[in-house]
């Protein structure tokens, strides 16, 4: 079973700082540079949630 890491915006949508924190934590967890990120986008085009698969 694959493990994933997920980030959601503290208020409604992700901020730039939250995006930076997500990328930093994913890299520290060993996520490869070519790993695809799944994003849930609001109807206004803002990032609501991000998810990436963690290595075994």
mmCIF file as Biopython writes it, N, C-alpha, C and O atoms, coordinates in Angstrom:
data_model
#
loop_
_atom_site.group_PDB
_atom_site.id
_atom_site.type_symbol
_atom_site.label_atom_id
_atom_site.label_alt_id
_atom_site.label_comp_id
_atom_site.label_asym_id
_atom_site.label_entity_id
_atom_site.label_seq_id
_atom_site.pdbx_PDB_ins_code
_atom_site.Cartn_x
_atom_site.Cartn_y
_atom_site.Cartn_z
_atom_site.occupancy
_atom_site.B_iso_or_equiv
_atom_site.auth_seq_id
_atom_site.auth_asym_id
_atom_site.pdbx_PDB_model_num
ATOM 1   N N  . UNK A ? 1  ? 0.840   -1.182 0.000   1.0 0.0 1  A 1 
ATOM 2   C CA . UNK A ? 1  ? 0.000   0.000  0.000   1.0 0.0 1  A 1 
ATOM 3   C C  . UNK A ? 1  ? 0.883   1.242  0.000   1.0 0.0 1  A 1 
ATOM 4   O O  . UNK A ? 1  ? 1.780   1.374  0.833   1.0 0.0 1  A 1 
ATOM 5   N N  . UNK A ? 2  ? 0.631   2.132  -0.916  1.0 0.0 2  A 1 
ATOM 6   C CA . UNK A ? 2  ? 1.430   3.348  -1.034  1.0 0.0 2  A 1 
ATOM 7   C C  . UNK A ? 2  ? 1.061   4.339  0.062   1.0 0.0 2  A 1 
ATOM 8   O O  . UNK A ? 2  ? -0.104  4.480  0.435   1.0 0.0 2  A 1 
ATOM 9   N N  . UNK A ? 3  ? 2.074   5.012  0.560   1.0 0.0 3  A 1 
ATOM 10  C CA . UNK A ? 3  ? 1.858   6.075  1.538   1.0 0.0 3  A 1 
ATOM 11  C C  . UNK A ? 3  ? 1.952   7.414  0.818   1.0 0.0 3  A 1 
ATOM 12  O O  . UNK A ? 3  ? 2.752   7.588  -0.101  1.0 0.0 3  A 1 
ATOM 13  N N  . UNK A ? 4  ? 1.138   8.334  1.242   1.0 0.0 4  A 1 
ATOM 14  C CA . UNK A ? 4  ? 1.156   9.649  0.617   1.0 0.0 4  A 1 
ATOM 15  C C  . UNK A ? 4  ? 1.323   10.737 1.674   1.0 0.0 4  A 1 
ATOM 16  O O  . UNK A ? 4  ? 1.084   10.522 2.862   1.0 0.0 4  A 1 
ATOM 17  N N  . UNK A ? 5  ? 1.732   11.888 1.213   1.0 0.0 5  A 1 
ATOM 18  C CA . UNK A ? 5  ? 1.814   13.072 2.046   1.0 0.0 5  A 1 
ATOM 19  C C  . UNK A ? 5  ? 0.842   14.070 1.457   1.0 0.0 5  A 1 
ATOM 20  O O  . UNK A ? 5  ? 0.807   14.274 0.244   1.0 0.0 5  A 1 
ATOM 21  N N  . UNK A ? 6  ? 0.049   14.695 2.320   1.0 0.0 6  A 1 
ATOM 22  C CA . UNK A ? 6  ? -0.988  15.614 1.854   1.0 0.0 6  A 1 
ATOM 23  C C  . UNK A ? 6  ? -0.828  16.962 2.554   1.0 0.0 6  A 1 
ATOM 24  O O  . UNK A ? 6  ? -0.419  17.033 3.713   1.0 0.0 6  A 1 
ATOM 25  N N  . UNK A ? 7  ? -1.155  18.013 1.838   1.0 0.0 7  A 1 
ATOM 26  C CA . UNK A ? 7  ? -1.165  19.364 2.406   1.0 0.0 7  A 1 
ATOM 27  C C  . UNK A ? 7  ? -2.454  20.044 2.010   1.0 0.0 7  A 1 
ATOM 28  O O  . UNK A ? 7  ? -2.908  19.930 0.872   1.0 0.0 7  A 1 
ATOM 29  N N  . UNK A ? 8  ? -3.036  20.745 2.949   1.0 0.0 8  A 1 
ATOM 30  C CA . UNK A ? 8  ? -4.218  21.549 2.665   1.0 0.0 8  A 1 
ATOM 31  C C  . UNK A ? 8  ? -3.978  22.956 3.200   1.0 0.0 8  A 1 
ATOM 32  O O  . UNK A ? 8  ? -3.177  23.157 4.113   1.0 0.0 8  A 1 
ATOM 33  N N  . UNK A ? 9  ? -4.673  23.912 2.629   1.0 0.0 9  A 1 
ATOM 34  C CA . UNK A ? 9  ? -4.542  25.282 3.091   1.0 0.0 9  A 1 
ATOM 35  C C  . UNK A ? 9  ? -5.099  25.448 4.494   1.0 0.0 9  A 1 
ATOM 36  O O  . UNK A ? 9  ? -6.125  24.859 4.836   1.0 0.0 9  A 1 
ATOM 37  N N  . UNK A ? 10 ? -4.430  26.243 5.297   1.0 0.0 10 A 1 
ATOM 38  C CA . UNK A ? 10 ? -4.875  26.460 6.670   1.0 0.0 10 A 1 
ATOM 39  C C  . UNK A ? 10 ? -6.262  27.095 6.697   1.0 0.0 10 A 1 
ATOM 40  O O  . UNK A ? 10 ? -7.105  26.737 7.520   1.0 0.0 10 A 1 
ATOM 41  N N  . UNK A ? 11 ? -6.484  28.027 5.801   1.0 0.0 11 A 1 
ATOM 42  C CA . UNK A ? 11 ? -7.775  28.711 5.785   1.0 0.0 11 A 1 
ATOM 43  C C  . UNK A ? 11 ? -8.672  28.097 4.726   1.0 0.0 11 A 1 
ATOM 44  O O  . UNK A ? 11 ? -9.659  27.447 5.068   1.0 0.0 11 A 1 
ATOM 45  N N  . UNK A ? 12 ? -8.367  28.278 3.482   1.0 0.0 12 A 1 
ATOM 46  C CA . UNK A ? 12 ? -9.183  27.709 2.413   1.0 0.0 12 A 1 
ATOM 47  C C  . UNK A ? 12 ? -8.300  27.208 1.279   1.0 0.0 12 A 1 
ATOM 48  O O  . UNK A ? 12 ? -8.486  26.102 0.771   1.0 0.0 12 A 1 
ATOM 49  N N  . UNK A ? 13 ? -7.338  28.034 0.891   1.0 0.0 13 A 1 
ATOM 50  C CA . UNK A ? 13 ? -6.419  27.684 -0.190  1.0 0.0 13 A 1 
ATOM 51  C C  . UNK A ? 13 ? -4.990  27.757 0.335   1.0 0.0 13 A 1 
ATOM 52  O O  . UNK A ? 13 ? -4.719  28.443 1.320   1.0 0.0 13 A 1 
ATOM 53  N N  . UNK A ? 14 ? -4.072  27.043 -0.331  1.0 0.0 14 A 1 
ATOM 54  C CA . UNK A ? 14 ? -2.682  27.056 0.092   1.0 0.0 14 A 1 
ATOM 55  C C  . UNK A ? 14 ? -2.052  28.413 -0.153  1.0 0.0 14 A 1 
ATOM 56  O O  . UNK A ? 14 ? -2.308  29.061 -1.168  1.0 0.0 14 A 1 
ATOM 57  N N  . UNK A ? 15 ? -1.232  28.830 0.784   1.0 0.0 15 A 1 
ATOM 58  C CA . UNK A ? 15 ? -0.446  30.041 0.611   1.0 0.0 15 A 1 
ATOM 59  C C  . UNK A ? 15 ? 0.907   29.650 0.023   1.0 0.0 15 A 1 
ATOM 60  O O  . UNK A ? 15 ? 1.249   28.468 -0.032  1.0 0.0 15 A 1 
ATOM 61  N N  . UNK A ? 16 ? 1.659   30.626 -0.407  1.0 0.0 16 A 1 
ATOM 62  C CA . UNK A ? 16 ? 2.995   30.376 -0.952  1.0 0.0 16 A 1 
ATOM 63  C C  . UNK A ? 16 ? 3.890   29.730 0.111   1.0 0.0 16 A 1 
ATOM 64  O O  . UNK A ? 16 ? 4.660   28.819 -0.196  1.0 0.0 16 A 1 
ATOM 65  N N  . UNK A ? 17 ? 3.791   30.198 1.354   1.0 0.0 17 A 1 
ATOM 66  C CA . UNK A ? 17 ? 4.577   29.605 2.440   1.0 0.0 17 A 1 
ATOM 67  C C  . UNK A ? 17 ? 4.194   28.150 2.687   1.0 0.0 17 A 1 
ATOM 68  O O  . UNK A ? 17 ? 5.062   27.318 2.949   1.0 0.0 17 A 1 
ATOM 69  N N  . UNK A ? 18 ? 2.893   27.834 2.606   1.0 0.0 18 A 1 
ATOM 70  C CA . UNK A ? 18 ? 2.452   26.448 2.786   1.0 0.0 18 A 1 
ATOM 71  C C  . UNK A ? 18 ? 2.946   25.566 1.638   1.0 0.0 18 A 1 
ATOM 72  O O  . UNK A ? 18 ? 3.304   24.409 1.854   1.0 0.0 18 A 1 
ATOM 73  N N  . UNK A ? 19 ? 2.966   26.102 0.434   1.0 0.0 19 A 1 
ATOM 74  C CA . UNK A ? 19 ? 3.490   25.374 -0.712  1.0 0.0 19 A 1 
ATOM 75  C C  . UNK A ? 19 ? 4.972   25.078 -0.518  1.0 0.0 19 A 1 
ATOM 76  O O  . UNK A ? 19 ? 5.423   23.957 -0.753  1.0 0.0 19 A 1 
ATOM 77  N N  . UNK A ? 20 ? 5.722   26.081 -0.090  1.0 0.0 20 A 1 
ATOM 78  C CA . UNK A ? 20 ? 7.153   25.906 0.158   1.0 0.0 20 A 1 
ATOM 79  C C  . UNK A ? 20 ? 7.385   24.847 1.234   1.0 0.0 20 A 1 
ATOM 80  O O  . UNK A ? 20 ? 8.279   24.012 1.090   1.0 0.0 20 A 1 
ATOM 81  N N  . UNK A ? 21 ? 6.605   24.866 2.297   1.0 0.0 21 A 1 
ATOM 82  C CA . UNK A ? 21 ? 6.742   23.887 3.374   1.0 0.0 21 A 1 
ATOM 83  C C  . UNK A ? 21 ? 6.443   22.477 2.875   1.0 0.0 21 A 1 
ATOM 84  O O  . UNK A ? 21 ? 7.136   21.529 3.243   1.0 0.0 21 A 1 
ATOM 85  N N  . UNK A ? 22 ? 5.416   22.335 2.038   1.0 0.0 22 A 1 
ATOM 86  C CA . UNK A ? 22 ? 5.072   21.031 1.479   1.0 0.0 22 A 1 
ATOM 87  C C  . UNK A ? 22 ? 6.225   20.473 0.652   1.0 0.0 22 A 1 
ATOM 88  O O  . UNK A ? 22 ? 6.578   19.302 0.797   1.0 0.0 22 A 1 
ATOM 89  N N  . UNK A ? 23 ? 6.814   21.290 -0.208  1.0 0.0 23 A 1 
ATOM 90  C CA . UNK A ? 23 ? 7.924   20.843 -1.060  1.0 0.0 23 A 1 
ATOM 91  C C  . UNK A ? 23 ? 9.129   20.469 -0.185  1.0 0.0 23 A 1 
ATOM 92  O O  . UNK A ? 23 ? 9.773   19.449 -0.429  1.0 0.0 23 A 1 
ATOM 93  N N  . UNK A ? 24 ? 9.432   21.273 0.814   1.0 0.0 24 A 1 
ATOM 94  C CA . UNK A ? 24 ? 10.565  20.988 1.706   1.0 0.0 24 A 1 
ATOM 95  C C  . UNK A ? 24 ? 10.361  19.655 2.428   1.0 0.0 24 A 1 
ATOM 96  O O  . UNK A ? 24 ? 11.268  18.824 2.469   1.0 0.0 24 A 1 
ATOM 97  N N  . UNK A ? 25 ? 9.175   19.453 2.992   1.0 0.0 25 A 1 
ATOM 98  C CA . UNK A ? 25 ? 8.906   18.206 3.714   1.0 0.0 25 A 1 
ATOM 99  C C  . UNK A ? 25 ? 8.918   16.996 2.772   1.0 0.0 25 A 1 
ATOM 100 O O  . UNK A ? 25 ? 9.377   15.921 3.155   1.0 0.0 25 A 1 
ATOM 101 N N  . UNK A ? 26 ? 8.419   17.165 1.550   1.0 0.0 26 A 1 
ATOM 102 C CA . UNK A ? 26 ? 8.436   16.068 0.579   1.0 0.0 26 A 1 
ATOM 103 C C  . UNK A ? 26 ? 9.868   15.692 0.208   1.0 0.0 26 A 1 
ATOM 104 O O  . UNK A ? 26 ? 10.196  14.510 0.118   1.0 0.0 26 A 1 
ATOM 105 N N  . UNK A ? 27 ? 10.706  16.679 -0.005  1.0 0.0 27 A 1 
ATOM 106 C CA . UNK A ? 27 ? 12.115  16.392 -0.328  1.0 0.0 27 A 1 
ATOM 107 C C  . UNK A ? 27 ? 12.815  15.706 0.839   1.0 0.0 27 A 1 
ATOM 108 O O  . UNK A ? 27 ? 13.589  14.770 0.638   1.0 0.0 27 A 1 
ATOM 109 N N  . UNK A ? 28 ? 12.546  16.166 2.054   1.0 0.0 28 A 1 
ATOM 110 C CA . UNK A ? 28 ? 13.136  15.536 3.238   1.0 0.0 28 A 1 
ATOM 111 C C  . UNK A ? 28 ? 12.672  14.094 3.396   1.0 0.0 28 A 1 
ATOM 112 O O  . UNK A ? 28 ? 13.403  13.265 3.939   1.0 0.0 28 A 1 
ATOM 113 N N  . UNK A ? 29 ? 11.467  13.786 2.929   1.0 0.0 29 A 1 
ATOM 114 C CA . UNK A ? 29 ? 10.924  12.434 2.999   1.0 0.0 29 A 1 
ATOM 115 C C  . UNK A ? 29 ? 11.444  11.541 1.879   1.0 0.0 29 A 1 
ATOM 116 O O  . UNK A ? 29 ? 11.142  10.348 1.843   1.0 0.0 29 A 1 
ATOM 117 N N  . UNK A ? 30 ? 12.232  12.120 0.954   1.0 0.0 30 A 1 
ATOM 118 C CA . UNK A ? 30 ? 12.838  11.331 -0.115  1.0 0.0 30 A 1 
ATOM 119 C C  . UNK A ? 30 ? 12.055  11.270 -1.403  1.0 0.0 30 A 1 
ATOM 120 O O  . UNK A ? 30 ? 12.330  10.417 -2.246  1.0 0.0 30 A 1 
ATOM 121 N N  . UNK A ? 31 ? 11.088  12.147 -1.582  1.0 0.0 31 A 1 
ATOM 122 C CA . UNK A ? 31 ? 10.320  12.165 -2.831  1.0 0.0 31 A 1 
ATOM 123 C C  . UNK A ? 31 ? 11.246  12.564 -3.979  1.0 0.0 31 A 1 
ATOM 124 O O  . UNK A ? 31 ? 11.982  13.546 -3.889  1.0 0.0 31 A 1 
ATOM 125 N N  . UNK A ? 32 ? 11.194  11.781 -5.060  1.0 0.0 32 A 1 
ATOM 126 C CA . UNK A ? 32 ? 12.056  12.030 -6.222  1.0 0.0 32 A 1 
ATOM 127 C C  . UNK A ? 32 ? 11.639  13.289 -6.975  1.0 0.0 32 A 1 
ATOM 128 O O  . UNK A ? 32 ? 10.490  13.725 -6.896  1.0 0.0 32 A 1 
ATOM 129 N N  . UNK A ? 33 ? 12.582  13.857 -7.696  1.0 0.0 33 A 1 
ATOM 130 C CA . UNK A ? 33 ? 12.322  15.074 -8.484  1.0 0.0 33 A 1 
ATOM 131 C C  . UNK A ? 33 ? 11.275  14.860 -9.572  1.0 0.0 33 A 1 
ATOM 132 O O  . UNK A ? 33 ? 10.585  15.803 -9.960  1.0 0.0 33 A 1 
ATOM 133 N N  . UNK A ? 34 ? 11.151  13.626 -10.070 1.0 0.0 34 A 1 
ATOM 134 C CA . UNK A ? 34 ? 10.228  13.373 -11.177 1.0 0.0 34 A 1 
ATOM 135 C C  . UNK A ? 34 ? 8.866   12.841 -10.708 1.0 0.0 34 A 1 
ATOM 136 O O  . UNK A ? 34 ? 8.029   12.473 -11.531 1.0 0.0 34 A 1 
ATOM 137 N N  . UNK A ? 35 ? 8.648   12.802 -9.402  1.0 0.0 35 A 1 
ATOM 138 C CA . UNK A ? 35 ? 7.367   12.322 -8.869  1.0 0.0 35 A 1 
ATOM 139 C C  . UNK A ? 35 ? 6.253   13.329 -9.198  1.0 0.0 35 A 1 
ATOM 140 O O  . UNK A ? 35 ? 6.438   14.538 -9.063  1.0 0.0 35 A 1 
ATOM 141 N N  . UNK A ? 36 ? 5.120   12.820 -9.622  1.0 0.0 36 A 1 
ATOM 142 C CA . UNK A ? 36 ? 4.001   13.689 -9.964  1.0 0.0 36 A 1 
ATOM 143 C C  . UNK A ? 36 ? 3.223   14.074 -8.709  1.0 0.0 36 A 1 
ATOM 144 O O  . UNK A ? 36 ? 3.091   13.280 -7.777  1.0 0.0 36 A 1 
ATOM 145 N N  . UNK A ? 37 ? 2.718   15.284 -8.698  1.0 0.0 37 A 1 
ATOM 146 C CA . UNK A ? 37 ? 1.943   15.815 -7.586  1.0 0.0 37 A 1 
ATOM 147 C C  . UNK A ? 37 ? 0.487   15.898 -8.024  1.0 0.0 37 A 1 
ATOM 148 O O  . UNK A ? 37 ? 0.185   16.373 -9.119  1.0 0.0 37 A 1 
ATOM 149 N N  . UNK A ? 38 ? -0.411  15.433 -7.160  1.0 0.0 38 A 1 
ATOM 150 C CA . UNK A ? 38 ? -1.844  15.535 -7.410  1.0 0.0 38 A 1 
ATOM 151 C C  . UNK A ? 38 ? -2.330  16.780 -6.696  1.0 0.0 38 A 1 
ATOM 152 O O  . UNK A ? 38 ? -1.984  17.007 -5.537  1.0 0.0 38 A 1 
ATOM 153 N N  . UNK A ? 39 ? -3.133  17.591 -7.378  1.0 0.0 39 A 1 
ATOM 154 C CA . UNK A ? 39 ? -3.633  18.833 -6.792  1.0 0.0 39 A 1 
ATOM 155 C C  . UNK A ? 39 ? -5.144  18.921 -6.947  1.0 0.0 39 A 1 
ATOM 156 O O  . UNK A ? 39 ? -5.708  18.561 -7.980  1.0 0.0 39 A 1 
ATOM 157 N N  . UNK A ? 40 ? -5.780  19.407 -5.894  1.0 0.0 40 A 1 
ATOM 158 C CA . UNK A ? 40 ? -7.193  19.741 -5.936  1.0 0.0 40 A 1 
ATOM 159 C C  . UNK A ? 40 ? -7.258  21.255 -6.063  1.0 0.0 40 A 1 
ATOM 160 O O  . UNK A ? 40 ? -6.749  21.984 -5.212  1.0 0.0 40 A 1 
ATOM 161 N N  . UNK A ? 41 ? -7.887  21.718 -7.132  1.0 0.0 41 A 1 
ATOM 162 C CA . UNK A ? 41 ? -7.924  23.139 -7.464  1.0 0.0 41 A 1 
ATOM 163 C C  . UNK A ? 41 ? -9.346  23.677 -7.282  1.0 0.0 41 A 1 
ATOM 164 O O  . UNK A ? 41 ? -10.319 23.009 -7.633  1.0 0.0 41 A 1 
ATOM 165 N N  . UNK A ? 42 ? -9.458  24.881 -6.734  1.0 0.0 42 A 1 
ATOM 166 C CA . UNK A ? 42 ? -10.779 25.508 -6.564  1.0 0.0 42 A 1 
ATOM 167 C C  . UNK A ? 42 ? -11.301 25.977 -7.923  1.0 0.0 42 A 1 
ATOM 168 O O  . UNK A ? 42 ? -10.563 26.008 -8.907  1.0 0.0 42 A 1 
ATOM 169 N N  . UNK A ? 43 ? -12.553 26.334 -7.960  1.0 0.0 43 A 1 
ATOM 170 C CA . UNK A ? 43 ? -13.138 26.827 -9.208  1.0 0.0 43 A 1 
ATOM 171 C C  . UNK A ? 43 ? -12.513 28.152 -9.638  1.0 0.0 43 A 1 
ATOM 172 O O  . UNK A ? 43 ? -12.608 28.535 -10.804 1.0 0.0 43 A 1 
ATOM 173 N N  . UNK A ? 44 ? -11.870 28.859 -8.691  1.0 0.0 44 A 1 
ATOM 174 C CA . UNK A ? 44 ? -11.187 30.112 -9.034  1.0 0.0 44 A 1 
ATOM 175 C C  . UNK A ? 44 ? -9.722  29.885 -9.403  1.0 0.0 44 A 1 
ATOM 176 O O  . UNK A ? 44 ? -8.986  30.844 -9.633  1.0 0.0 44 A 1 
ATOM 177 N N  . UNK A ? 45 ? -9.289  28.603 -9.462  1.0 0.0 45 A 1 
ATOM 178 C CA . UNK A ? 45 ? -7.942  28.274 -9.897  1.0 0.0 45 A 1 
ATOM 179 C C  . UNK A ? 45 ? -6.896  28.255 -8.799  1.0 0.0 45 A 1 
ATOM 180 O O  . UNK A ? 45 ? -5.704  28.179 -9.097  1.0 0.0 45 A 1 
ATOM 181 N N  . UNK A ? 46 ? -7.303  28.321 -7.539  1.0 0.0 46 A 1 
ATOM 182 C CA . UNK A ? 46 ? -6.363  28.306 -6.417  1.0 0.0 46 A 1 
ATOM 183 C C  . UNK A ? 46 ? -6.159  26.883 -5.929  1.0 0.0 46 A 1 
ATOM 184 O O  . UNK A ? 46 ? -7.057  26.049 -6.049  1.0 0.0 46 A 1 
ATOM 185 N N  . UNK A ? 47 ? -4.981  26.599 -5.377  1.0 0.0 47 A 1 
ATOM 186 C CA . UNK A ? 47 ? -4.656  25.266 -4.875  1.0 0.0 47 A 1 
ATOM 187 C C  . UNK A ? 47 ? -5.321  25.072 -3.522  1.0 0.0 47 A 1 
ATOM 188 O O  . UNK A ? 47 ? -5.089  25.839 -2.588  1.0 0.0 47 A 1 
ATOM 189 N N  . UNK A ? 48 ? -6.151  24.040 -3.426  1.0 0.0 48 A 1 
ATOM 190 C CA . UNK A ? 48 ? -6.820  23.718 -2.169  1.0 0.0 48 A 1 
ATOM 191 C C  . UNK A ? 48 ? -6.095  22.607 -1.429  1.0 0.0 48 A 1 
ATOM 192 O O  . UNK A ? 48 ? -6.034  22.612 -0.200  1.0 0.0 48 A 1 
ATOM 193 N N  . UNK A ? 49 ? -5.535  21.639 -2.188  1.0 0.0 49 A 1 
ATOM 194 C CA . UNK A ? 49 ? -4.912  20.470 -1.576  1.0 0.0 49 A 1 
ATOM 195 C C  . UNK A ? 49 ? -3.855  19.903 -2.506  1.0 0.0 49 A 1 
ATOM 196 O O  . UNK A ? 49 ? -4.021  19.917 -3.725  1.0 0.0 49 A 1 
ATOM 197 N N  . UNK A ? 50 ? -2.766  19.401 -1.931  1.0 0.0 50 A 1 
ATOM 198 C CA . UNK A ? 50 ? -1.715  18.734 -2.687  1.0 0.0 50 A 1 
ATOM 199 C C  . UNK A ? 50 ? -1.463  17.364 -2.079  1.0 0.0 50 A 1 
ATOM 200 O O  . UNK A ? 50 ? -1.627  17.164 -0.875  1.0 0.0 50 A 1 
ATOM 201 N N  . UNK A ? 51 ? -1.059  16.417 -2.934  1.0 0.0 51 A 1 
ATOM 202 C CA . UNK A ? 51 ? -0.742  15.075 -2.455  1.0 0.0 51 A 1 
ATOM 203 C C  . UNK A ? 51 ? 0.379   14.515 -3.307  1.0 0.0 51 A 1 
ATOM 204 O O  . UNK A ? 51 ? 0.397   14.687 -4.526  1.0 0.0 51 A 1 
ATOM 205 N N  . UNK A ? 52 ? 1.317   13.840 -2.651  1.0 0.0 52 A 1 
ATOM 206 C CA . UNK A ? 52 ? 2.416   13.203 -3.364  1.0 0.0 52 A 1 
ATOM 207 C C  . UNK A ? 52 ? 2.674   11.843 -2.722  1.0 0.0 52 A 1 
ATOM 208 O O  . UNK A ? 52 ? 2.534   11.676 -1.510  1.0 0.0 52 A 1 
ATOM 209 N N  . UNK A ? 53 ? 3.049   10.883 -3.550  1.0 0.0 53 A 1 
ATOM 210 C CA . UNK A ? 53 ? 3.348   9.541  -3.061  1.0 0.0 53 A 1 
ATOM 211 C C  . UNK A ? 53 ? 4.753   9.517  -2.460  1.0 0.0 53 A 1 
ATOM 212 O O  . UNK A ? 53 ? 5.708   10.017 -3.055  1.0 0.0 53 A 1 
ATOM 213 N N  . UNK A ? 54 ? 4.858   8.922  -1.264  1.0 0.0 54 A 1 
ATOM 214 C CA . UNK A ? 54 ? 6.152   8.819  -0.586  1.0 0.0 54 A 1 
ATOM 215 C C  . UNK A ? 54 ? 6.854   7.526  -0.987  1.0 0.0 54 A 1 
ATOM 216 O O  . UNK A ? 54 ? 6.197   6.519  -1.252  1.0 0.0 54 A 1 
ATOM 217 N N  . UNK A ? 55 ? 8.190   7.546  -1.033  1.0 0.0 55 A 1 
ATOM 218 C CA . UNK A ? 55 ? 8.918   6.322  -1.363  1.0 0.0 55 A 1 
ATOM 219 C C  . UNK A ? 55 ? 8.792   5.299  -0.234  1.0 0.0 55 A 1 
ATOM 220 O O  . UNK A ? 55 ? 8.576   5.660  0.924   1.0 0.0 55 A 1 
ATOM 221 N N  . UNK A ? 56 ? 8.928   4.024  -0.586  1.0 0.0 56 A 1 
ATOM 222 C CA . UNK A ? 56 ? 8.875   2.955  0.437   1.0 0.0 56 A 1 
ATOM 223 C C  . UNK A ? 56 ? 10.072  2.965  1.329   1.0 0.0 56 A 1 
ATOM 224 O O  . UNK A ? 56 ? 10.175  2.135  2.232   1.0 0.0 56 A 1 
#
